[in-house]
């Protein structure tokens, strides 16, 4: 089987409940989606939410534009927040 490794990142600038942005091997989701996908006590919800996500490949520039449009100072690519590492088989 072909494995794909990803890093799930919280992006407080995103509001789209079903949208996930992909940059390289990082997947950025809204705070609500991040919370649902990391709730280890509810695997059914994790599966349901993960299967409904709409993935959009974006550039670092698009993420920077989103960050700047929301008047946030810190960059999402330079933050030291904890991220979730997962492997899709």
Residue, then its C-alpha position, 0 to 999 in steps of 0.5 A: x500500500x502507498x502511504x501518504x504522510x500529512x500534518x494537520x494544522x489549525x488555521x484560525x483564519x479559516x472559516x469554511x467548515x468543510x474546506x481544507x487547504x493543502x500546502x506541501x504535506x500540511x493540511x490547514x483546517x478551521x478551528x472547528x474542524x481541527x477540534x472535531x478531527x482531533x477528538x479521539x473519543x469520537x472516531x465516528x465523527x472523525x471519520x464523518x468529518x474527514x470524508x466530507x472535507x473539500x481539499x484545495x491545493x493552495x500556495x504559500x502566497x494564498x495563505x499569506x494573503x489570507x493571514x494579511x486580510x485578517x490582520x493577523x501578525x504571525x505567519x502560519x508557516x512560522x508558528x510553533x503550534x503543536x500539529x497532528x501527524x497522520x498517515x493515510x494508507 
